[in-house]
Amino acid sequence: MRSFLPDYSVLKAPTFKTLGAGLATLLLLGCQETEAHKVQATTPDFGQNVIILDPGMPSDDIQQKLDTLFKQQESNQFGPERYAVLFKPGVYHNKIKLGFYTQLSGLGQYPDDVMLQGGIEVKATWHEEDATQNFWRSVENLSVTPDNGTMQWAVSQAAPLRRIHVRGNMLLDDNGGWSSGGFIADSLIDQQINSGTQQQWLTRNSTLGSWTNANWNMVFVGVKNAPNAEHWPNPPYTVVEQTPVMREKPFLTINQAGAYEVFVPALHTNTQGISWQDAHLQGESLPIDQFYIAKAATDTADSINAALNKGKHLLLTPGIYKLDKALQVTRPNTIVLGLGIATLEPVAGNVAMTVTDVDGVKLGGILFDAGEKNCDTLLQVGERKSAVSHAGNPITLQDVFFRVGGAAVGNATHSVIINSNHVIGDNLWVWRGDHGTGIGWASNKTKHGIVVNGDDVTMYGLFVEHFHDYQTVWNGENGAVYFYQSEAPYDVPDQQGWMNGSVNGFASYKVADHVTRHTAIGMGIYCFFNENPSVKLNSAIEAPQGPNIRFSHVTSVSLGGTGEITHVLNDIGDTAKPGHEVSRLP
């Protein structure tokens, strides 16, 4: 395996520029007495679950707040509490342990405007060093200097890192305990990432010092200094040199006058590396007064829809929003941004959110959690399949997660249906719960996780797990998926009860027979039939054959030899079973 030193011609530009931006901001706020800064900007009312920190606060007081929060949230996997911690630009001498339902975000224009001297740590001590359940947390838009030189980030799904600068190394497991799935994007890692026991991982549009270790499915898209992939599957590195199309996730900032804004990055094609290396960010800043700031304790579907109908964008502060009707996003370019893993729960058998087939809607940082009364769909994007093109201004779904069961009994026939064309998905975890409350073959009932009817839909990091029927159904033309991770349902009671006609089980990934163009790169599909290890899945993937149907770097795994996946793609590929647990297609 190749090893790389950091590309300092790249690193120097963002490092010195962003340091300058941060120091300039501090000087401007603290020293100058211009007319523009005599009146301090008013902080919006984000509610009690948004904690805003200032570098002028005593470090001990900050540490006490963060330690108290972690103690509450360390093992609080299915609790109702939600928090966002926002850091104003400056230097902080604190080491932060990060638990469930907690988001850390810097408020600078650039990651280096907020410097955490001490680091951020995620371990799995609460779960005997097994990080396969370390979900639902995030870090965005700040720099980290680990006190011991290495940032430990032992997580699995729904724990994204975005727009961060790690001034040192990273470790992605907890002392050899398992971890299963992760996502990092638009980030600069000065030294080495060690993936440890990670089963799979997606790195997108980042710059690395180097990378070591692998397990089953490590994918790099638009990454500078990605590892050498020419010997796949030994090691199993999949490298796509450029990201075909991407608009980075909007984020909350403070401008030089101390006023809050949301920055909306521009759309780009064929990119590699971070988006924030230039002196001027490409995109637009929207003042916070263009956003309706919703609070779970007081807002309803009616009050939020009234604000959306007036043309407001939506900022969902941390909490669980009980919805008796769908939130309706109908206007082009609307932003719906969640803080602190804001959660939408339908309570009357209704859809949680619908998005009209319009240009440029942006959803980010939201967990859709199914209610006890069955709903057909949690999120619907586009009313129906149409010929409308959104190529120049696509709808984006980023850090959007779905859960059916776990916190309570939940039922949803589909989690997400995408009817619009040119949608970009960027880190979606679609999960029928396999542990927690309300879990069982006849308890948290589903059909499909995601159904894609739109054409030219692109996914970066699609995780879909444990649904009763096909996990993913792709009906649209010219779809593209870069990294797919999926597990069949654990709790199939017997083979007779899980048959697709005369075929054993339902493939994880189903491309409709009429589709003529489809691409999927870097796929890991697993089974763990712990309810009945004699159960078999005939094929991990079902797809039509044709010159423009392309699958590459596909892996199927029988986890611990518990059950069987007979074929990888249609009727080809070796069987993953006890004694031969991993099967691959190039």
KEPA-926436 format. One line per field, with one value per residue (C-alpha): residue number from 1; x negated, y, z. Coordinates in steps of 0.2 Angstrom, whole numbers, plus 5000, padded with zeros to 4 digits. Layout:
num: NUM,...
u: X,...
v: Y,...
w: Z,...
This chain:
num: 1,2,3,4,5,6,7,8,9,10,11,12,13,14,15,16,17,18,19,20,21,22,23,24,25,26,27,28,29,30,31,32,33,34,35,36,37,38,39,40,41,42,43,44,45,46,47,48,49,50,51,52,53,54,55,56,57,58,59,60,61,62,63,64,65,66,67,68,69,70,71,72,73,74,75,76,77,78,79,80,81,82,83,84,85,86,87,88,89,90,91,92,93,94,95,96,97,98,99,100,101,102,103,104,105,106,107,108,109,110,111,112,113,114,115,116,117,118,119,120,121,122,123,124,125,126,127,128,129,130,131,132,133,134,135,136,137,138,139,140,141,142,143,144,145,146,147,148,149,150,151,152,153,154,155,156,157,158,159,160,161,162,163,164,165,166,167,168,169,170,171,172,173,174,175,176,177,178,179,180,181,182,183,184,185,186,187,188,189,190,191,192,193,194,195,196,197,198,199,200,201,202,203,204,205,206,207,208,209,210,211,212,213,214,215,216,217,218,219,220,221,222,223,224,225,226,227,228,229,230,231,232,233,234,235,236,237,238,239,240,241,242,243,244,245,246,247,248,249,250,251,252,253,254,255,256,257,258,259,260,261,262,263,264,265,266,267,268,269,270,271,272,273,274,275,276,277,278,279,280,281,282,283,284,285,286,287,288,289,290,291,292,293,294,295,296,297,298,299,300,301,302,303,304,305,306,307,308,309,310,311,312,313,314,315,316,317,318,319,320,321,322,323,324,325,326,327,328,329,330,331,332,333,334,335,336,337,338,339,340,341,342,343,344,345,346,347,348,349,350,351,352,353,354,355,356,357,358,359,360,361,362,363,364,365,366,367,368,369,370,371,372,373,374,375,376,377,378,379,380,381,382,383,384,385,386,387,388,389,390,391,392,393,394,395,396,397,398,399,400,401,402,403,404,405,406,407,408,409,410,411,412,413,414,415,416,417,418,419,420,421,422,423,424,425,426,427,428,429,430,431,432,433,434,435,436,437,438,439,440,441,442,443,444,445,446,447,448,449,450,451,452,453,454,455,456,457,458,459,460,461,462,463,464,465,466,467,468,469,470,471,472,473,474,475,476,477,478,479,480,481,482,483,484,485,486,487,488,489,490,491,492,493,494,495,496,497,498,499,500,501,502,503,504,505,506,507,508,509,510,511,512,513,514,515,516,517,518,519,520,521,522,523,524,525,526,527,528,529,530,531,532,533,534,535,536,537,538,539,540,541,542,543,544,545,546,547,548,549,550,551,552,553,554,555,556,557,558,559,560,561,562,563,564,565,566,567,568,569,570,571,572,573,574,575,576,577,578,579,580,581,582,583,584,585,586
u: 5000,4994,4991,4992,4985,4997,4997,4991,4994,5013,5012,5004,5017,5032,5022,5014,5029,5042,5031,5030,5049,5052,5040,5046,5064,5058,5049,5063,5076,5065,5054,5062,5075,5083,5101,5106,5100,5105,5122,5120,5130,5145,5143,5158,5169,5163,5170,5163,5155,5143,5128,5118,5100,5088,5069,5070,5078,5067,5061,5066,5084,5085,5077,5090,5104,5098,5093,5111,5119,5108,5112,5131,5129,5115,5127,5143,5146,5165,5169,5178,5165,5157,5142,5132,5116,5111,5093,5090,5074,5059,5048,5054,5043,5055,5056,5074,5082,5097,5112,5129,5139,5126,5120,5104,5103,5091,5099,5084,5083,5069,5065,5049,5059,5064,5049,5052,5035,5038,5048,5064,5066,5079,5077,5088,5084,5103,5104,5089,5078,5091,5094,5107,5121,5112,5125,5133,5120,5110,5096,5095,5085,5071,5053,5046,5029,5030,5020,5012,5010,5024,5043,5052,5069,5076,5093,5105,5119,5127,5112,5105,5089,5090,5079,5067,5048,5039,5022,5015,5020,5037,5042,5060,5062,5061,5046,5050,5069,5080,5087,5098,5100,5095,5094,5082,5083,5075,5062,5043,5033,5015,5008,5015,5032,5032,5048,5045,5059,5071,5082,5085,5082,5085,5073,5078,5070,5056,5038,5028,5010,5012,5024,5020,5030,5046,5059,5073,5078,5068,5073,5065,5073,5065,5051,5033,5020,5033,5024,5019,5034,5026,5025,5043,5049,5032,5034,5053,5050,5062,5056,5066,5054,5068,5085,5096,5109,5110,5117,5110,5122,5127,5121,5124,5111,5108,5103,5090,5104,5109,5125,5131,5132,5133,5120,5126,5112,5112,5115,5099,5095,5080,5071,5057,5052,5060,5071,5064,5046,5050,5049,5068,5081,5092,5110,5122,5125,5143,5147,5155,5171,5175,5177,5192,5183,5194,5195,5202,5210,5221,5222,5234,5236,5248,5236,5221,5231,5238,5220,5215,5230,5224,5207,5197,5183,5184,5171,5177,5169,5165,5180,5193,5207,5223,5233,5251,5249,5235,5223,5225,5210,5217,5206,5190,5173,5181,5168,5173,5159,5159,5148,5144,5152,5169,5182,5198,5211,5228,5241,5257,5252,5247,5232,5219,5213,5217,5206,5214,5205,5196,5178,5165,5173,5160,5163,5150,5147,5164,5170,5186,5193,5209,5223,5234,5248,5242,5238,5235,5220,5209,5202,5208,5198,5208,5227,5225,5212,5211,5200,5194,5176,5167,5149,5144,5151,5154,5163,5151,5153,5138,5136,5154,5158,5174,5178,5192,5193,5180,5185,5203,5215,5214,5222,5219,5221,5208,5195,5191,5198,5189,5199,5189,5175,5157,5159,5142,5141,5126,5125,5142,5145,5162,5164,5177,5172,5164,5163,5172,5190,5204,5192,5199,5203,5222,5219,5209,5217,5210,5209,5195,5182,5179,5188,5180,5192,5183,5170,5152,5152,5135,5131,5115,5116,5132,5135,5151,5154,5166,5182,5194,5194,5181,5171,5168,5179,5172,5184,5176,5164,5146,5145,5127,5122,5105,5104,5119,5120,5134,5139,5153,5166,5159,5175,5182,5192,5190,5187,5205,5210,5197,5199,5200,5211,5200,5184,5176,5178,5177,5162,5155,5153,5166,5164,5180,5181,5185,5169,5156,5143,5137,5120,5115,5098,5091,5105,5106,5121,5122,5133,5134,5149,5148,5166,5164,5147,5153,5161,5154,5154,5153,5144,5138,5142,5155,5152,5155,5141,5135,5120,5124,5129,5112,5108,5090,5081,5096,5094,5107,5103,5111,5107,5100,5106,5124,5135,5131,5131,5130,5125,5118,5126,5141,5135,5116,5103,5098,5109,5106,5109,5101,5083,5083,5090,5084,5088,5083,5086,5073
v: 5000,5017,5030,5049,5064,5079,5090,5106,5116,5113,5114,5131,5140,5136,5135,5153,5161,5154,5158,5176,5176,5170,5183,5197,5193,5193,5209,5217,5212,5216,5231,5242,5255,5258,5263,5246,5238,5249,5240,5222,5211,5202,5183,5174,5164,5146,5139,5131,5116,5126,5130,5145,5146,5161,5160,5173,5161,5153,5136,5127,5133,5128,5111,5108,5112,5100,5086,5087,5086,5071,5062,5064,5059,5046,5030,5040,5030,5032,5047,5062,5075,5084,5097,5108,5117,5132,5139,5157,5161,5160,5147,5135,5125,5110,5092,5087,5070,5068,5058,5054,5068,5081,5092,5103,5117,5131,5148,5155,5157,5144,5129,5137,5151,5140,5131,5117,5115,5098,5088,5079,5061,5048,5031,5016,5013,5013,4998,4988,4996,4990,5006,4998,5008,5025,5034,5051,5064,5076,5089,5103,5118,5119,5114,5101,5099,5083,5084,5067,5069,5058,5062,5046,5045,5027,5028,5020,5027,5044,5052,5063,5074,5089,5104,5100,5102,5089,5095,5077,5059,5051,5034,5027,5013,5010,4999,4986,4985,4984,5000,4999,5013,5031,5047,5062,5076,5092,5090,5092,5079,5084,5067,5049,5041,5024,5015,5001,4989,4999,4988,5001,5020,5034,5049,5062,5078,5079,5080,5067,5065,5047,5032,5015,4999,4992,4979,4976,4992,5008,5021,5038,5050,5066,5064,5071,5058,5044,5027,5016,5006,4996,4980,4979,4969,4967,4980,4984,5002,5010,5027,5039,5053,5067,5070,5072,5084,5092,5107,5106,5107,5124,5130,5143,5157,5173,5188,5202,5212,5197,5194,5176,5170,5153,5151,5141,5134,5134,5119,5112,5098,5087,5092,5085,5091,5103,5117,5130,5132,5148,5166,5169,5155,5152,5153,5165,5171,5172,5183,5173,5184,5175,5159,5153,5147,5132,5125,5107,5112,5125,5123,5112,5107,5121,5135,5128,5127,5145,5151,5141,5147,5165,5161,5158,5145,5134,5131,5116,5119,5103,5092,5080,5088,5078,5081,5077,5082,5084,5098,5105,5112,5120,5135,5134,5135,5133,5128,5116,5114,5104,5108,5094,5080,5088,5074,5074,5061,5059,5054,5052,5040,5055,5059,5068,5080,5083,5092,5099,5096,5112,5118,5119,5113,5109,5097,5094,5087,5079,5063,5056,5044,5033,5034,5020,5023,5017,5030,5026,5037,5048,5059,5061,5072,5077,5073,5060,5055,5069,5076,5092,5094,5101,5098,5116,5118,5101,5096,5090,5079,5079,5070,5065,5050,5038,5027,5014,5007,5008,5023,5017,5006,5013,5008,5015,5006,5017,5028,5039,5040,5051,5056,5072,5071,5076,5074,5073,5062,5065,5053,5045,5031,5023,5011,4999,4996,4980,4984,4995,4997,4991,4979,4963,4955,4959,4975,4988,4984,4991,4987,4996,5008,5020,5020,5031,5035,5051,5051,5056,5054,5053,5046,5048,5037,5027,5016,5005,4992,4978,4982,4967,4968,4976,4988,4999,5000,5010,5014,5030,5031,5035,5033,5033,5027,5030,5019,5008,4999,4987,4973,4961,4960,4951,4944,4934,4920,4907,4905,4902,4918,4928,4922,4933,4921,4906,4915,4915,4932,4950,4957,4972,4982,4981,4990,4989,4978,4992,5003,5004,5015,5014,5014,5009,5009,5002,4992,4981,4970,4959,4946,4941,4930,4928,4923,4909,4905,4893,4907,4911,4927,4922,4938,4954,4963,4961,4971,4970,4966,4979,4989,5004,4994,4995,4988,4988,4983,4974,4964,4952,4946,4933,4941,4928,4915,4918,4914,4914,4926,4914,4926,4943,4950,4941,4923,4927,4928,4915,4911,4920,4907,4899,4894,4907,4922,4935,4935,4949,4955,4967
w: 5000,4996,5009,5006,5014,5015,5000,5008,4992,4995,5014,5016,5007,5017,5034,5033,5024,5037,5052,5045,5043,5060,5068,5058,5064,5082,5080,5071,5085,5099,5095,5082,5086,5069,5068,5062,5077,5091,5091,5094,5083,5092,5094,5088,5100,5096,5111,5127,5117,5107,5117,5110,5116,5115,5116,5130,5142,5155,5148,5164,5163,5145,5149,5163,5151,5138,5151,5159,5142,5137,5153,5149,5131,5131,5131,5128,5111,5110,5122,5117,5121,5106,5107,5096,5102,5092,5093,5089,5080,5091,5101,5113,5125,5128,5124,5119,5121,5110,5114,5105,5097,5099,5085,5086,5073,5071,5066,5056,5037,5037,5048,5055,5062,5076,5084,5096,5105,5114,5102,5099,5105,5101,5109,5113,5132,5135,5123,5128,5114,5101,5091,5079,5088,5089,5078,5077,5081,5070,5068,5056,5051,5064,5066,5079,5086,5096,5112,5109,5091,5085,5084,5089,5080,5083,5075,5063,5053,5054,5062,5048,5048,5037,5033,5047,5048,5059,5063,5066,5064,5065,5071,5066,5079,5098,5102,5090,5094,5078,5070,5054,5042,5042,5031,5030,5017,5012,5026,5027,5037,5039,5043,5043,5044,5052,5048,5060,5061,5051,5040,5027,5025,5012,5011,4998,4992,5005,5006,5016,5022,5020,5024,5032,5035,5027,5029,5016,5007,5008,4995,4990,4979,4974,4987,4986,4992,4991,4993,4978,4972,4958,4968,4973,4983,4992,4999,4995,4991,4978,4971,4960,4955,4954,4961,4946,4954,4971,4981,4999,5013,5019,5036,5050,5052,5060,5049,5055,5062,5073,5064,5060,5042,5033,5019,5004,4994,4975,4964,4956,4944,4942,4959,4969,4987,4999,4994,5005,4999,4989,4996,4992,4995,4980,4986,4994,5012,5018,5033,5048,5047,5030,5041,5052,5068,5073,5091,5094,5111,5103,5084,5074,5056,5054,5061,5051,5035,5037,5038,5023,5013,5017,5008,5023,5024,5039,5053,5064,5082,5092,5097,5091,5081,5082,5066,5062,5044,5032,5031,5013,5005,4989,4984,4974,4983,5000,5013,5028,5040,5056,5071,5084,5074,5074,5072,5063,5068,5060,5073,5062,5048,5038,5027,5037,5023,5005,4993,4977,4960,4960,4958,4972,4988,5001,5015,5028,5046,5049,5056,5050,5064,5060,5072,5078,5065,5049,5035,5017,5016,5028,5014,4997,4984,4969,4968,4954,4940,4928,4913,4923,4923,4938,4931,4933,4951,4959,4975,4988,5003,5015,5032,5030,5041,5042,5057,5059,5076,5090,5100,5100,5089,5072,5055,5038,5021,5013,5021,5006,4988,4976,4960,4955,4942,4946,4965,4974,4990,5001,5016,5019,5032,5029,5044,5050,5068,5073,5092,5104,5107,5095,5086,5078,5061,5064,5075,5065,5048,5032,5013,5005,5012,4997,4980,4966,4952,4946,4932,4934,4953,4961,4978,4988,5003,5003,5018,5018,5031,5037,5027,5023,5004,4992,5003,4987,4972,4957,4943,4936,4922,4923,4941,4950,4967,4974,4990,4995,5012,5016,5028,5025,5039,5054,5060,5046,5055,5042,5023,5019,5026,5015,4997,4982,4972,4970,4974,4991,4999,4992,4985,4994,4978,4964,4947,4938,4922,4910,4916,4902,4911,4929,4938,4956,4962,4979,4987,5002,5006,5021,5030,5048,5049,5068,5070,5059,5052,5039,5029,5012,5001,4983,4977,4984,4968,4955,4939,4920,4909,4896,4890,4901,4917,4927,4944,4950,4967,4974,4990,4999,5017,5028,5045,5056,5044,5050,5035,5016,5001,4986,4973,4972,4956,4948,4947,4947,4961,4974,4989,5005,5018,5033,5029,5014,5022,5009,4990,4978,4960,4952
